Amino acid sequence: MDDVLSGPGLTSDLSRLRLRFDSETSLVAMDADDEPAVLEWQCHAVLPLWEPEDEDAVADNIRLSVPDASLSRSSQGEREELTVFAMSGLTLDLGRIDRIYDSLDARSSDYEHFARLFDPSGDMGLHPDFEEGLIVGAHVVIIDRVRLAPAWRGHGGIGRLLIARSLRWLASSAALVATHPFPIEIPLDDRDDEQRVEREKASVQRTWQSLGFEPFREDLWVMKPHLRAHQDAAAQLEAAFSEYLV
């Protein structure tokens, strides 16, 4: 990677990032995957490039135009922007959904895995094991995929900061947030290497643990947004990057 993207280079660009949310749900249930009580959402962090008005702006745009600095590049009107972070998932309305298993299974095998969070015998439709702790909120937020451009990794937690900032909006009324930590970027041909998979999966799990998530069952990790573990983790990240977030 080019040296211009090492060290504090990208952290100084944090204040320019914009979070963008997109979501949709069905008005009427036609099939299991059209459940109106399930909201599909995506969140992106985008970095607008400078208008090329002088040499400094052009040089800065060139600095950020290497492939590892973004997941994609697009145009918004006359201005170009880089997507550096992407997170996608579902929000389930516990008070209205009545076909949880069918709805998750109809979407993908990845989402079907999250059916283990639910059991009709439990309070609010959640698995009875959750009754051991306080549950406050009306929604369950499922995080399916998170991606961060390679150049933004290894800078002390930029990815975790963007997840925490996104969850401020996505999980404000959630009883529970869940994810399935897995190193999705390992090529399919290399997933037979069990040692590599376990090593990289442990690294991903440590990332989520540092955000207040804890293991539940069958590789699912959960977090209760109203508890101190996540709030303290988010506050520490804010403090660590405070000089760049002004």
KEGU-24674 format. One line per 5 residues: their letters; for each residue x, y, z of C-alpha. Coordinates in Angstrom, 2 decimals. Layout:
<pts>
a = X:Y:Z; ...
</pts>
This chain:
<pts>
mddvl = 0.00:0.00:0.00; 1.23:3.49:-0.72; 2.91:5.16:2.26; 0.59:8.15:1.94; -2.18:5.99:3.39
sgpgl = -0.18:4.77:6.35; 0.13:6.26:9.81; -2.33:9.04:10.69; -3.14:9.76:7.03; -6.66:8.33:6.91
tsdls = -7.63:9.12:10.48; -7.30:12.79:9.60; -10.04:12.21:6.99; -12.55:10.90:9.55; -14.28:14.26:9.94
rlrlr = -15.12:14.21:6.21; -16.96:10.88:6.36; -20.74:10.84:6.01; -23.01:8.04:7.19; -25.76:7.14:4.75
fdset = -28.73:4.86:5.52; -31.08:3.09:3.12; -33.96:0.84:4.16; -37.14:-0.72:2.86; -39.94:-3.06:3.83
slvam = -43.07:-4.44:2.22; -46.43:-2.78:2.66; -48.32:-6.07:2.43; -47.12:-9.61:3.14; -47.26:-11.60:-0.11
dadde = -44.65:-14.21:0.79; -42.48:-15.02:3.80; -39.73:-12.72:2.56; -42.26:-9.88:2.17; -42.96:-9.64:5.90
pavle = -43.89:-5.97:6.63; -42.53:-6.34:10.18; -39.01:-6.89:8.82; -37.01:-3.89:7.65; -34.06:-4.47:5.33
wqcha = -31.35:-1.85:5.74; -27.92:-0.84:4.57; -25.52:1.67:6.03; -22.51:3.18:4.26; -19.76:5.57:5.24
vlplw = -18.82:7.70:2.25; -15.97:10.13:1.70; -16.73:12.94:-0.77; -13.74:13.84:-2.89; -12.71:17.46:-3.18
epede = -13.75:19.60:-6.11; -10.57:19.75:-8.26; -10.17:23.50:-7.89; -6.45:23.57:-7.09; -3.38:21.35:-7.01
davad = -3.82:20.41:-3.35; -7.34:19.13:-3.96; -6.24:17.14:-7.01; -3.30:15.66:-5.08; -5.55:14.67:-2.17
nirls = -8.03:13.00:-4.51; -5.17:11.06:-6.11; -3.97:10.01:-2.66; -7.36:8.47:-1.92; -7.88:6.90:-5.33
vpdas = -5.80:3.77:-4.77; -7.96:0.60:-4.84; -7.46:-0.31:-1.16; -8.83:3.04:0.04; -12.45:2.30:-0.89
lsrss = -14.98:-0.43:-1.50; -16.42:1.44:-4.47; -16.41:4.81:-6.19; -19.49:6.59:-7.49; -20.79:9.97:-8.60
qgere = -23.30:12.13:-6.77; -24.17:14.88:-9.21; -20.92:16.55:-10.18; -19.00:15.25:-7.17; -17.41:11.84:-6.80
eltvf = -17.34:9.94:-3.52; -15.73:6.84:-2.08; -17.58:4.22:-0.07; -15.19:3.08:2.66; -17.56:1.14:4.96
amsgl = -20.70:-0.92:4.39; -22.98:-2.72:6.83; -26.25:-4.51:6.05; -28.90:-6.42:7.92; -32.49:-6.60:9.14
tldlg = -34.60:-5.06:11.88; -37.44:-7.21:13.20; -40.43:-5.68:14.97; -41.07:-8.10:17.84; -44.54:-6.73:18.46
ridri = -45.82:-7.42:14.96; -43.87:-10.28:13.39; -45.53:-13.68:13.52; -43.51:-15.67:10.96; -39.98:-15.19:12.22
ydsld = -38.59:-18.54:11.11; -40.19:-18.44:7.66; -39.14:-14.85:7.10; -35.49:-15.49:7.95; -35.29:-18.79:6.09
arssd = -36.85:-17.29:2.95; -34.11:-14.67:2.70; -30.94:-16.76:2.90; -29.17:-19.47:4.83; -27.17:-16.71:6.53
yehfa = -30.33:-15.19:7.95; -31.82:-18.59:8.79; -28.93:-19.05:11.20; -30.37:-16.22:13.32; -33.59:-18.17:13.96
rlfdp = -31.81:-19.55:17.04; -32.45:-16.22:18.74; -36.17:-16.86:18.83; -38.53:-19.26:20.55; -42.29:-18.69:21.00
sgdmg = -42.03:-19.95:24.57; -39.78:-17.04:25.47; -40.71:-13.52:26.46; -41.40:-11.28:23.44; -40.75:-14.28:21.17
lhpdf = -37.07:-14.35:22.06; -35.31:-17.50:23.22; -36.04:-18.24:26.91; -32.32:-17.88:27.73; -32.72:-14.13:27.29
eegli = -35.12:-14.04:30.23; -32.11:-14.28:32.54; -31.26:-10.67:31.74; -33.25:-7.48:31.33; -34.67:-6.97:27.85
vgahv = -35.73:-3.42:26.97; -36.91:-2.47:23.49; -39.24:-3.46:20.68; -36.84:-4.58:17.93; -34.11:-7.09:17.16
viidr = -31.37:-5.81:14.87; -29.52:-8.46:12.87; -26.16:-7.46:11.39; -25.44:-9.68:8.41; -22.36:-8.22:6.70
vrlap = -19.79:-5.57:7.58; -17.02:-4.48:5.22; -14.27:-1.90:5.64; -11.88:-0.88:2.86; -8.44:-2.44:3.55
awrgh = -6.57:0.86:3.84; -8.83:1.91:6.74; -8.00:-1.15:8.82; -5.33:-1.25:11.47; -5.76:2.39:12.56
ggigr = -6.91:1.71:16.11; -10.55:0.90:15.53; -12.01:2.97:12.68; -14.27:0.08:11.69; -15.51:-0.33:15.25
lliar = -16.12:3.41:15.50; -18.25:3.34:12.33; -20.22:0.33:13.60; -20.88:2.08:16.92; -21.92:5.32:15.22
slrwl = -24.26:3.40:12.90; -25.84:1.53:15.80; -26.74:4.84:17.43; -29.43:5.09:14.75; -30.10:1.47:13.89
assaa = -30.43:0.17:17.44; -31.96:3.11:19.31; -35.12:1.10:20.12; -33.63:-2.40:19.96; -33.93:-5.00:22.67
lvath = -31.09:-6.93:21.11; -28.46:-6.66:18.39; -27.07:-9.89:16.94; -24.37:-10.87:14.49; -22.58:-13.99:13.27
pfpie = -18.86:-13.16:13.33; -17.13:-14.86:10.42; -14.18:-13.86:8.20; -16.24:-13.47:5.04; -13.26:-12.32:3.00
ipldd = -11.57:-15.72:3.09; -11.96:-17.10:-0.47; -14.28:-20.10:-0.72; -11.43:-22.26:-1.98; -9.47:-21.54:1.22
rddeq = -12.24:-22.34:3.70; -11.12:-25.96:3.93; -8.11:-24.64:5.85; -9.70:-25.07:9.28; -6.78:-23.55:11.18
rvere = -6.89:-20.38:9.11; -10.66:-20.11:9.43; -10.55:-20.56:13.20; -7.68:-18.11:13.57; -9.37:-15.39:11.54
kasvq = -12.78:-16.09:13.06; -11.29:-15.58:16.53; -9.92:-12.23:15.36; -13.36:-11.15:14.09; -14.99:-12.30:17.33
rtwqs = -12.56:-10.18:19.36; -13.63:-7.17:17.34; -17.28:-7.70:18.24; -16.42:-8.52:21.85; -14.70:-5.16:22.12
lgfep = -18.04:-3.55:21.19; -19.91:-5.24:24.04; -21.09:-8.34:22.16; -20.96:-11.74:23.84; -21.43:-15.30:22.55
fredl = -24.95:-16.72:22.67; -25.07:-20.04:20.83; -23.88:-21.61:17.58; -21.50:-18.77:16.77; -24.15:-16.08:17.28
wvmkp = -23.03:-13.07:19.30; -25.47:-10.64:20.92; -25.45:-7.21:22.50; -28.05:-5.35:24.55; -27.72:-1.67:23.56
hlrah = -29.03:-0.30:26.85; -26.34:-2.01:28.95; -23.04:-0.40:29.93; -20.77:-2.79:28.00; -21.63:-1.34:24.61
qdaaa = -22.06:2.21:25.85; -18.64:2.17:27.51; -16.99:0.65:24.42; -18.52:3.34:22.20; -17.40:6.08:24.59
qleaa = -13.83:4.76:24.58; -13.75:4.79:20.78; -15.09:8.34:20.70; -12.36:9.39:23.13; -9.63:7.61:21.16
fseyl = -10.56:9.44:17.96; -11.71:12.70:19.55; -8.99:14.83:17.94; -10.15:13.72:14.47; -13.88:14.10:15.14
v = -14.03:17.85:15.47
</pts>
